[in-house]
Amino acid sequence: MIQNLPNILTLFRIVITPLIVWFLIGFDAFTIHLMAVILFLIASLTDFFDGMLARKFKVVSEFGKFMDPLADKILVNSTFIALNIMDIMPIWITAVVILRDMVVTVLRWGMLTNGASMNTSQLAKWKTTFQYISMYVGLVFILMGHFEVLDTLVAWLEEWFVTETIFILTGLITAYTGFDYLWVNKSFLLSLVKGKE
């Protein structure tokens, strides 16, 4: 059971994502939105624990190596799209997040099928941190929107570009790490180009 727990958590994150999106965009009730935020919190915690448990119990698998980042991308991209649909997240940032993840996933898959190991970007953790901060800020804004008494606070945050600053930093760091992934793995990309010549 222990050896399968990390993969179970990874698959759980994939399965729960559509429910989070449905609760966010399919309803306009505080309790349902609160449930979506709680489910997102649980899903984001599985992102932390699946890798940690796999390393602790030494059950790291090829399945886990591929599915864990894929599950992360499904959760993150889906949540960004939901926040964009709800007019919380700017569309250009959502587009940057999705495009960057598509490029990195294709690169990872290409290297995996060619027996090469991917060099990870040292800034990837910063990217993940800012993305989760942005998503939580967006989700909290959704919850705050259910209370008229908080309208002044929401307006103040928007007036001083607090949320915009966080979102823009997230977009810029996400884009930069995408280019950084291409740069640190340029030897593989160059070998593909040379192989086609």
Secondary structure, 3 states (H helix, E strand, C coil): CHHHHHHHHHHHHHHHHHHHHHHHHCCCCHHHHHHHHHHHHHHHHHHHHHHHHHHHCCCCCHHHHHHHHHHHHHHHHHHHHHHHHCCCCCHHHHHHHHHHHHHHHHHHHHHHHCCCCCCCCCCHHHHHHHHHHHHHHHHHHHHHCCCHHHHHHHHHHHHCCHHHHHHHHHHHHHHHHHHHHHHHCHHHHHHHHHHHC
